[in-house]
Structures are given as C-alpha cells and as structure tokens.
Amino acid sequence: MNRRPLSVTIVGCIFLAIGMLASASHATELRGPGAYDALWALLVNLIAIVCGVYLLRRSNWARWLAVAWLGFHVIISLHSWQALLVHSALLAVFAYLLFRPAATAYFRAPSSAGT
C-alpha cells in the first residue's frame, strides 16, 4: 500500500500542530520560576512533533509512541475529571485511527525479499 490513509495524515498533522503550538506556548515560560517545568513540557511537546513527522513518514514505531504519548497525558490528567475525559477520548479515537486495518497495512514494513 503506497497511499497514506487520510486518518494517518490527519492524526500526524494534529500531532505536529499540537506539538508546535504547545512548544511556542511553553517557550515563553522558560524565564522565571517555572523554567524547569517548562523545559520538561517542551521535551514532551518535542515528542509530539517527532510523532507527527514520523507518522507522516510511515514509521510504525511512531504510532506506538503517539499512543504512549496520549496515555501519558491520560495519567497526568488525573487531577481533573474534564482533562481526564478529554485525554481518554482522544486516546481512544487516535488509537482507533492509527490501528485500523488500513493504517496497519500502511505501517506494515514492506517485504524484504530482495535482501
């Protein structure tokens, strides 16, 4: 399968957009008392950008990392019912989109019969 499923394109672009927007937001917090926390947030946002890029580049590990990234957000959302529900719903929807049969076929490694 050569064409990327629309669902993978959408999820990859969402990860890119969220990662970039959140990075820009947290970059403004690097000066001040919360700089250490902002640095960790930037690292987490960088992971989202990496997921988005490599989802679009057909890397199977990126879909697992994307689901793990969302799972991490579910765990850190335990402080708020609203955040927990939103992140849990996003995890369910994105996991479904990234592991549908069409997406699985897209991420499946091509046969290495010639090597």
N, CA, C and O atoms as a GROMACS GRO file, in nm:
protein
  460
    1MET      N    1   0.086  -0.118   0.000
    1MET     CA    2   0.000   0.000   0.000
    1MET      C    3   0.090   0.123   0.000
    1MET      O    4   0.170   0.142   0.091
    2ASN      N    5   0.076   0.205  -0.100
    2ASN     CA    6   0.163   0.322  -0.113
    2ASN      C    7   0.097   0.449  -0.060
    2ASN      O    8   0.166   0.538  -0.008
    3ARG      N    9  -0.034   0.459  -0.073
    3ARG     CA   10  -0.101   0.582  -0.029
    3ARG      C   11  -0.122   0.582   0.122
    3ARG      O   12  -0.160   0.481   0.182
    4ARG      N   13  -0.096   0.697   0.180
    4ARG     CA   14  -0.117   0.712   0.324
    4ARG      C   15  -0.267   0.731   0.349
    4ARG      O   16  -0.330   0.813   0.283
    5PRO      N   17  -0.323   0.656   0.443
    5PRO     CA   18  -0.465   0.675   0.476
    5PRO      C   19  -0.489   0.816   0.530
    5PRO      O   20  -0.404   0.873   0.599
    6LEU      N   21  -0.605   0.870   0.497
    6LEU     CA   22  -0.640   1.005   0.543
    6LEU      C   23  -0.634   1.015   0.695
    6LEU      O   24  -0.592   1.117   0.750
    7SER      N   25  -0.676   0.909   0.764
    7SER     CA   26  -0.676   0.912   0.911
    7SER      C   27  -0.534   0.930   0.965
    7SER      O   28  -0.515   1.002   1.064
    8VAL      N   29  -0.436   0.868   0.903
    8VAL     CA   30  -0.296   0.882   0.947
    8VAL      C   31  -0.247   1.024   0.919
    8VAL      O   32  -0.177   1.084   1.001
    9THR      N   33  -0.285   1.077   0.804
    9THR     CA   34  -0.246   1.215   0.769
    9THR      C   35  -0.304   1.313   0.871
    9THR      O   36  -0.234   1.403   0.917
   10ILE      N   37  -0.430   1.296   0.904
   10ILE     CA   38  -0.496   1.386   0.999
   10ILE      C   39  -0.432   1.377   1.137
   10ILE      O   40  -0.401   1.479   1.198
   11VAL      N   41  -0.412   1.255   1.186
   11VAL     CA   42  -0.352   1.237   1.319
   11VAL      C   43  -0.209   1.293   1.320
   11VAL      O   44  -0.170   1.360   1.416
   12GLY      N   45  -0.132   1.266   1.216
   12GLY     CA   46   0.004   1.317   1.208
   12GLY      C   47   0.007   1.470   1.210
   12GLY      O   48   0.089   1.530   1.280
   13CYS      N   49  -0.081   1.531   1.134
   13CYS     CA   50  -0.086   1.678   1.130
   13CYS      C   51  -0.134   1.736   1.263
   13CYS      O   52  -0.086   1.842   1.305
   14ILE      N   53  -0.226   1.667   1.330
   14ILE     CA   54  -0.271   1.714   1.462
   14ILE      C   55  -0.156   1.708   1.562
   14ILE      O   56  -0.136   1.802   1.639
   15PHE      N   57  -0.080   1.598   1.560
   15PHE     CA   58   0.034   1.589   1.650
   15PHE      C   59   0.136   1.700   1.621
   15PHE      O   60   0.190   1.761   1.714
   16LEU      N   61   0.162   1.725   1.494
   16LEU     CA   62   0.254   1.834   1.459
   16LEU      C   63   0.202   1.968   1.510
   16LEU      O   64   0.277   2.044   1.573
   17ALA      N   65   0.077   1.997   1.484
   17ALA     CA   66   0.021   2.126   1.523
   17ALA      C   67   0.020   2.143   1.675
   17ALA      O   68   0.060   2.248   1.726
   18ILE      N   69  -0.026   2.041   1.747
   18ILE     CA   70  -0.030   2.049   1.893
   18ILE      C   71   0.111   2.065   1.949
   18ILE      O   72   0.134   2.147   2.039
   19GLY      N   73   0.204   1.987   1.897
   19GLY     CA   74   0.342   1.997   1.944
   19GLY      C   75   0.402   2.134   1.922
   19GLY      O   76   0.467   2.189   2.011
   20MET      N   77   0.380   2.190   1.804
   20MET     CA   78   0.437   2.322   1.774
   20MET      C   79   0.370   2.433   1.854
   20MET      O   80   0.438   2.521   1.907
   21LEU      N   81   0.236   2.429   1.861
   21LEU     CA   82   0.165   2.534   1.936
   21LEU      C   83   0.197   2.528   2.086
   21LEU      O   84   0.220   2.631   2.149
   22ALA      N   85   0.198   2.408   2.140
   22ALA     CA   86   0.229   2.395   2.283
   22ALA      C   87   0.374   2.433   2.311
   22ALA      O   88   0.404   2.490   2.416
   23SER      N   89   0.465   2.401   2.219
   23SER     CA   90   0.606   2.440   2.237
   23SER      C   91   0.620   2.591   2.238
   23SER      O   92   0.693   2.646   2.321
   24ALA      N   93   0.550   2.657   2.147
   24ALA     CA   94   0.556   2.803   2.144
   24ALA      C   95   0.501   2.861   2.274
   24ALA      O   96   0.553   2.960   2.325
   25SER      N   97   0.396   2.801   2.325
   25SER     CA   98   0.337   2.849   2.450
   25SER      C   99   0.433   2.829   2.567
   25SER      O  100   0.452   2.920   2.648
   26HIS      N  101   0.493   2.710   2.576
   26HIS     CA  102   0.582   2.682   2.689
   26HIS      C  103   0.716   2.751   2.676
   26HIS      O  104   0.784   2.773   2.777
   27ALA      N  105   0.757   2.784   2.557
   27ALA     CA  106   0.885   2.854   2.539
   27ALA      C  107   0.883   2.990   2.607
   27ALA      O  108   0.987   3.040   2.650
   28THR      N  109   0.765   3.050   2.616
   28THR     CA  110   0.756   3.181   2.682
   28THR      C  111   0.773   3.170   2.833
   28THR      O  112   0.796   3.270   2.900
   29GLU      N  113   0.763   3.048   2.886
   29GLU     CA  114   0.774   3.027   3.031
   29GLU      C  115   0.915   2.988   3.074
   29GLU      O  116   0.939   2.960   3.192
   30LEU      N  117   1.009   2.987   2.981
   30LEU     CA  118   1.145   2.944   3.014
   30LEU      C  119   1.217   3.040   3.107
   30LEU      O  120   1.313   3.002   3.175
   31ARG      N  121   1.172   3.162   3.110
   31ARG     CA  122   1.230   3.259   3.204
   31ARG      C  123   1.136   3.272   3.322
   31ARG      O  124   1.016   3.295   3.306
   32GLY      N  125   1.190   3.258   3.437
   32GLY     CA  126   1.106   3.273   3.555
   32GLY      C  127   1.113   3.151   3.644
   32GLY      O  128   1.194   3.061   3.622
   33PRO      N  129   1.027   3.150   3.744
   33PRO     CA  130   1.035   3.045   3.846
   33PRO      C  131   0.995   2.906   3.794
   33PRO      O  132   1.038   2.806   3.852
   34GLY      N  133   0.916   2.898   3.689
   34GLY     CA  134   0.872   2.768   3.639
   34GLY      C  135   0.952   2.719   3.520
   34GLY      O  136   0.903   2.639   3.441
   35ALA      N  137   1.076   2.765   3.507
   35ALA     CA  138   1.157   2.731   3.389
   35ALA      C  139   1.184   2.581   3.381
   35ALA      O  140   1.185   2.525   3.271
   36TYR      N  141   1.207   2.517   3.492
   36TYR     CA  142   1.236   2.374   3.492
   36TYR      C  143   1.116   2.295   3.441
   36TYR      O  144   1.131   2.204   3.359
   37ASP      N  145   0.997   2.330   3.488
   37ASP     CA  146   0.874   2.264   3.441
   37ASP      C  147   0.850   2.292   3.294
   37ASP      O  148   0.808   2.204   3.219
   38ALA      N  149   0.878   2.414   3.251
   38ALA     CA  150   0.859   2.449   3.110
   38ALA      C  151   0.953   2.370   3.021
   38ALA      O  152   0.917   2.334   2.909
   39LEU      N  153   1.073   2.344   3.069
   39LEU     CA  154   1.168   2.265   2.993
   39LEU      C  155   1.118   2.122   2.974
   39LEU      O  156   1.129   2.067   2.865
   40TRP      N  157   1.062   2.063   3.078
   40TRP     CA  158   1.003   1.929   3.066
   40TRP      C  159   0.885   1.931   2.971
   40TRP      O  160   0.868   1.838   2.891
   41ALA      N  161   0.802   2.035   2.978
   41ALA     CA  162   0.688   2.047   2.888
   41ALA      C  163   0.735   2.058   2.743
   41ALA      O  164   0.673   2.001   2.652
   42LEU      N  165   0.843   2.132   2.721
   42LEU     CA  166   0.898   2.143   2.585
   42LEU      C  167   0.946   2.007   2.534
   42LEU      O  168   0.927   1.975   2.417
   43LEU      N  169   1.006   1.929   2.620
   43LEU     CA  170   1.050   1.795   2.581
   43LEU      C  171   0.931   1.708   2.542
   43LEU      O  172   0.937   1.637   2.441
   44VAL      N  173   0.826   1.713   2.620
   44VAL     CA  174   0.705   1.636   2.589
   44VAL      C  175   0.645   1.683   2.456
   44VAL      O  176   0.598   1.602   2.376
   45ASN      N  177   0.646   1.813   2.433
   45ASN     CA  178   0.594   1.867   2.308
   45ASN      C  179   0.682   1.829   2.190
   45ASN      O  180   0.632   1.808   2.079
   46LEU      N  181   0.811   1.820   2.211
   46LEU     CA  182   0.901   1.776   2.105
   46LEU      C  183   0.870   1.632   2.064
   46LEU      O  184   0.879   1.597   1.947
   47ILE      N  185   0.832   1.550   2.161
   47ILE     CA  186   0.794   1.412   2.132
   47ILE      C  187   0.669   1.412   2.042
   47ILE      O  188   0.660   1.330   1.951
   48ALA      N  189   0.575   1.501   2.067
   48ALA     CA  190   0.456   1.510   1.982
   48ALA      C  191   0.494   1.547   1.839
   48ALA      O  192   0.438   1.493   1.744
   49ILE      N  193   0.588   1.639   1.824
   49ILE     CA  194   0.634   1.679   1.691
   49ILE      C  195   0.700   1.561   1.621
   49ILE      O  196   0.675   1.536   1.503
   50VAL      N  197   0.785   1.490   1.693
   50VAL     CA  198   0.852   1.372   1.636
   50VAL      C  199   0.747   1.269   1.593
   50VAL      O  200   0.758   1.210   1.485
   51CYS      N  201   0.646   1.247   1.676
   51CYS     CA  202   0.539   1.154   1.639
   51CYS      C  203   0.472   1.198   1.510
   51CYS      O  204   0.452   1.116   1.419
   52GLY      N  205   0.437   1.324   1.501
   52GLY     CA  206   0.370   1.374   1.381
   52GLY      C  207   0.454   1.356   1.256
   52GLY      O  208   0.404   1.310   1.153
   53VAL      N  209   0.580   1.393   1.264
   53VAL     CA  210   0.669   1.381   1.148
   53VAL      C  211   0.682   1.236   1.104
   53VAL      O  212   0.669   1.205   0.986
   54TYR      N  213   0.707   1.149   1.199
   54TYR     CA  214   0.733   1.009   1.163
   54TYR      C  215   0.606   0.930   1.135
   54TYR      O  216   0.613   0.825   1.070
   55LEU      N  217   0.491   0.976   1.181
   55LEU     CA  218   0.367   0.915   1.136
   55LEU      C  219   0.350   0.942   0.986
   55LEU      O  220   0.311   0.853   0.910
   56LEU      N  221   0.380   1.064   0.947
   56LEU     CA  222   0.368   1.101   0.806
   56LEU      C  223   0.475   1.033   0.721
   56LEU      O  224   0.458   1.018   0.600
   57ARG      N  225   0.584   0.991   0.783
   57ARG     CA  226   0.693   0.924   0.711
   57ARG      C  227   0.683   0.772   0.718
   57ARG      O  228   0.775   0.701   0.679
   58ARG      N  229   0.571   0.722   0.768
   58ARG     CA  230   0.539   0.579   0.766
   58ARG      C  231   0.620   0.495   0.864
   58ARG      O  232   0.650   0.379   0.834
   59SER      N  233   0.655   0.549   0.976
   59SER     CA  234   0.731   0.475   1.076
   59SER      C  235   0.634   0.411   1.176
   59SER      O  236   0.561   0.480   1.247
   60ASN      N  237   0.635   0.280   1.181
   60ASN     CA  238   0.545   0.206   1.268
   60ASN      C  239   0.565   0.242   1.415
   60ASN      O  240   0.468   0.251   1.490
   61TRP      N  241   0.690   0.262   1.457
   61TRP     CA  242   0.716   0.295   1.597
   61TRP      C  243   0.650   0.426   1.637
   61TRP      O  244   0.619   0.446   1.755
   62ALA      N  245   0.630   0.517   1.540
   62ALA     CA  246   0.572   0.648   1.571
   62ALA      C  247   0.427   0.635   1.616
   62ALA      O  248   0.381   0.713   1.700
   63ARG      N  249   0.354   0.539   1.560
   63ARG     CA  250   0.214   0.526   1.605
   63ARG      C  251   0.209   0.471   1.747
   63ARG      O  252   0.120   0.508   1.824
   64TRP      N  253   0.303   0.383   1.783
   64TRP     CA  254   0.310   0.334   1.921
   64TRP      C  255   0.350   0.446   2.017
   64TRP      O  256   0.296   0.458   2.127
   65LEU      N  257   0.447   0.527   1.973
   65LEU     CA  258   0.489   0.640   2.057
   65LEU      C  259   0.376   0.741   2.073
   65LEU      O  260   0.359   0.798   2.181
   66ALA      N  261   0.300   0.763   1.967
   66ALA     CA  262   0.188   0.858   1.974
   66ALA      C  263   0.083   0.810   2.075
   66ALA      O  264   0.030   0.889   2.153
   67VAL      N  265   0.053   0.681   2.073
   67VAL     CA  266  -0.044   0.626   2.168
   67VAL      C  267   0.013   0.633   2.310
   67VAL      O  268  -0.060   0.664   2.405
   68ALA      N  269   0.141   0.604   2.326
   68ALA     CA  270   0.204   0.615   2.458
   68ALA      C  271   0.203   0.760   2.507
   68ALA      O  272   0.182   0.786   2.625
   69TRP      N  273   0.227   0.854   2.416
   69TRP     CA  274   0.226   0.997   2.449
   69TRP      C  275   0.088   1.036   2.502
   69TRP      O  276   0.077   1.106   2.602
   70LEU      N  277  -0.016   0.990   2.434
   70LEU     CA  278  -0.152   1.020   2.480
   70LEU      C  279  -0.182   0.949   2.611
   70LEU      O  280  -0.249   1.004   2.698
   71GLY      N  281  -0.134   0.826   2.626
   71GLY     CA  282  -0.151   0.754   2.752
   71GLY      C  283  -0.087   0.829   2.868
   71GLY      O  284  -0.143   0.835   2.977
   72PHE      N  285   0.030   0.885   2.843
   72PHE     CA  286   0.098   0.967   2.944
   72PHE      C  287   0.009   1.085   2.983
   72PHE      O  288   0.000   1.119   3.101
   73HIS      N  289  -0.055   1.147   2.884
   73HIS     CA  290  -0.143   1.260   2.914
   73HIS      C  291  -0.267   1.218   2.991
   73HIS      O  292  -0.319   1.295   3.072
   74VAL      N  293  -0.315   1.097   2.967
   74VAL     CA  294  -0.427   1.047   3.048
   74VAL      C  295  -0.383   1.036   3.194
   74VAL      O  296  -0.456   1.075   3.284
   75ILE      N  297  -0.265   0.983   3.216
   75ILE     CA  298  -0.214   0.964   3.352
   75ILE      C  299  -0.196   1.098   3.423
   75ILE      O  300  -0.233   1.113   3.539
   76ILE      N  301  -0.138   1.196   3.353
   76ILE     CA  302  -0.115   1.325   3.420
   76ILE      C  303  -0.243   1.409   3.428
   76ILE      O  304  -0.242   1.517   3.486
   77SER      N  305  -0.352   1.359   3.370
   77SER     CA  306  -0.480   1.431   3.376
   77SER      C  307  -0.566   1.388   3.493
   77SER      O  308  -0.680   1.430   3.506
   78LEU      N  309  -0.511   1.303   3.580
   78LEU     CA  310  -0.591   1.252   3.690
   78LEU      C  311  -0.633   1.360   3.789
   78LEU      O  312  -0.717   1.336   3.876
   79HIS      N  313  -0.575   1.478   3.778
   79HIS     CA  314  -0.609   1.588   3.868
   79HIS      C  315  -0.743   1.652   3.835
   79HIS      O  316  -0.801   1.723   3.918
   80SER      N  317  -0.794   1.628   3.713
   80SER     CA  318  -0.916   1.695   3.669
   80SER      C  319  -1.001   1.597   3.589
   80SER      O  320  -0.952   1.532   3.496
   81TRP      N  321  -1.129   1.586   3.625
   81TRP     CA  322  -1.219   1.495   3.553
   81TRP      C  323  -1.234   1.537   3.407
   81TRP      O  324  -1.239   1.453   3.318
   82GLN      N  325  -1.241   1.668   3.383
   82GLN     CA  326  -1.259   1.716   3.246
   82GLN      C  327  -1.137   1.680   3.160
   82GLN      O  328  -1.152   1.630   3.049
   83ALA      N  329  -1.018   1.707   3.211
   83ALA     CA  330  -0.896   1.675   3.137
   83ALA      C  331  -0.883   1.524   3.117
   83ALA      O  332  -0.841   1.478   3.011
   84LEU      N  333  -0.919   1.447   3.219
   84LEU     CA  334  -0.913   1.302   3.209
   84LEU      C  335  -1.006   1.251   3.099
   84LEU      O  336  -0.968   1.165   3.020
   85LEU      N  337  -1.128   1.304   3.094
   85LEU     CA  338  -1.223   1.261   2.992
   85LEU      C  339  -1.177   1.301   2.852
   85LEU      O  340  -1.187   1.221   2.759
   86VAL      N  341  -1.126   1.422   2.836
   86VAL     CA  342  -1.080   1.468   2.705
   86VAL      C  343  -0.963   1.384   2.658
   86VAL      O  344  -0.963   1.336   2.544
   87HIS      N  345  -0.863   1.365   2.742
   87HIS     CA  346  -0.745   1.288   2.701
   87HIS      C  347  -0.779   1.140   2.679
   87HIS      O  348  -0.723   1.077   2.589
   88SER      N  349  -0.870   1.087   2.758
   88SER     CA  350  -0.912   0.947   2.738
   88SER      C  351  -0.985   0.932   2.605
   88SER      O  352  -0.963   0.834   2.533
   89ALA      N  353  -1.071   1.027   2.573
   89ALA     CA  354  -1.143   1.022   2.445
   89ALA      C  355  -1.046   1.036   2.328
   89ALA      O  356  -1.057   0.965   2.228
   90LEU      N  357  -0.951   1.128   2.341
   90LEU     CA  358  -0.851   1.144   2.234
   90LEU      C  359  -0.768   1.017   2.217
   90LEU      O  360  -0.739   0.976   2.105
   91LEU      N  361  -0.730   0.955   2.328
   91LEU     CA  362  -0.654   0.831   2.321
   91LEU      C  363  -0.734   0.723   2.247
   91LEU      O  364  -0.681   0.654   2.161
   92ALA      N  365  -0.861   0.709   2.281
   92ALA     CA  366  -0.945   0.607   2.216
   92ALA      C  367  -0.961   0.634   2.067
   92ALA      O  368  -0.947   0.543   1.985
   93VAL      N  369  -0.989   0.758   2.032
   93VAL     CA  370  -1.010   0.792   1.890
   93VAL      C  371  -0.881   0.777   1.812
   93VAL      O  372  -0.881   0.717   1.704
   94PHE      N  373  -0.771   0.830   1.863
   94PHE     CA  374  -0.644   0.823   1.789
   94PHE      C  375  -0.594   0.680   1.779
   94PHE      O  376  -0.540   0.640   1.676
   95ALA      N  377  -0.609   0.602   1.886
   95ALA     CA  378  -0.568   0.462   1.880
   95ALA      C  379  -0.650   0.388   1.774
   95ALA      O  380  -0.595   0.309   1.698
   96TYR      N  381  -0.779   0.414   1.769
   96TYR     CA  382  -0.863   0.353   1.666
   96TYR      C  383  -0.814   0.393   1.527
   96TYR      O  384  -0.798   0.307   1.440
   97LEU      N  385  -0.791   0.521   1.506
   97LEU     CA  386  -0.748   0.569   1.374
   97LEU      C  387  -0.612   0.514   1.334
   97LEU      O  388  -0.589   0.484   1.216
   98LEU      N  389  -0.521   0.500   1.429
   98LEU     CA  390  -0.386   0.454   1.397
   98LEU      C  391  -0.374   0.303   1.386
   98LEU      O  392  -0.277   0.253   1.330
   99PHE      N  393  -0.472   0.229   1.438
   99PHE     CA  394  -0.464   0.083   1.434
   99PHE      C  395  -0.577   0.018   1.354
   99PHE      O  396  -0.600  -0.102   1.366
  100ARG      N  397  -0.646   0.098   1.274
  100ARG     CA  398  -0.745   0.041   1.182
  100ARG      C  399  -0.672  -0.046   1.080
  100ARG      O  400  -0.551  -0.030   1.062
  101PRO      N  401  -0.742  -0.135   1.014
  101PRO     CA  402  -0.676  -0.222   0.916
  101PRO      C  403  -0.603  -0.144   0.806
  101PRO      O  404  -0.493  -0.184   0.765
  102ALA      N  405  -0.661  -0.035   0.758
  102ALA     CA  406  -0.594   0.042   0.652
  102ALA      C  407  -0.464   0.105   0.703
  102ALA      O  408  -0.364   0.106   0.633
  103ALA      N  409  -0.468   0.155   0.826
  103ALA     CA  410  -0.348   0.215   0.884
  103ALA      C  411  -0.243   0.108   0.912
  103ALA      O  412  -0.124   0.129   0.889
  104THR      N  413  -0.287  -0.007   0.962
  104THR     CA  414  -0.195  -0.116   0.989
  104THR      C  415  -0.126  -0.162   0.861
  104THR      O  416  -0.006  -0.189   0.861
  105ALA      N  417  -0.202  -0.171   0.753
  105ALA     CA  418  -0.144  -0.210   0.624
  105ALA      C  419  -0.043  -0.106   0.577
  105ALA      O  420   0.061  -0.140   0.520
  106TYR      N  421  -0.073   0.021   0.602
  106TYR     CA  422   0.018   0.128   0.562
  106TYR      C  423   0.150   0.121   0.640
  106TYR      O  424   0.257   0.139   0.582
  107PHE      N  425   0.141   0.094   0.768
  107PHE     CA  426   0.262   0.091   0.851
  107PHE      C  427   0.338  -0.040   0.843
  107PHE      O  428   0.452  -0.049   0.887
  108ARG      N  429   0.275  -0.142   0.789
  108ARG     CA  430   0.340  -0.271   0.781
  108ARG      C  431   0.466  -0.257   0.698
  108ARG      O  432   0.465  -0.199   0.589
  109ALA      N  433   0.574  -0.309   0.749
  109ALA     CA  434   0.703  -0.300   0.679
  109ALA      C  435   0.694  -0.372   0.546
  109ALA      O  436   0.640  -0.482   0.538
  110PRO      N  437   0.749  -0.310   0.439
  110PRO     CA  438   0.748  -0.378   0.310
  110PRO      C  439   0.833  -0.505   0.316
  110PRO      O  440   0.928  -0.515   0.394
  111SER      N  441   0.797  -0.599   0.234
  111SER     CA  442   0.869  -0.725   0.230
  111SER      C  443   1.014  -0.703   0.193
  111SER      O  444   1.046  -0.622   0.105
  112SER      N  445   1.104  -0.774   0.261
  112SER     CA  446   1.246  -0.759   0.233
  112SER      C  447   1.296  -0.882   0.156
  112SER      O  448   1.401  -0.938   0.188
  113ALA      N  449   1.219  -0.923   0.054
  113ALA     CA  450   1.253  -1.044  -0.023
  113ALA      C  451   1.382  -1.028  -0.101
  113ALA      O  452   1.451  -1.126  -0.128
  114GLY      N  453   1.417  -0.904  -0.138
  114GLY     CA  454   1.536  -0.881  -0.220
  114GLY      C  455   1.664  -0.870  -0.139
  114GLY      O  456   1.770  -0.853  -0.198
  115THR      N  457   1.658  -0.877  -0.007
  115THR     CA  458   1.780  -0.859   0.071
  115THR      C  459   1.825  -0.984   0.138
  115THR      O  460   1.927  -0.984   0.207
   0.00000   0.00000   0.00000
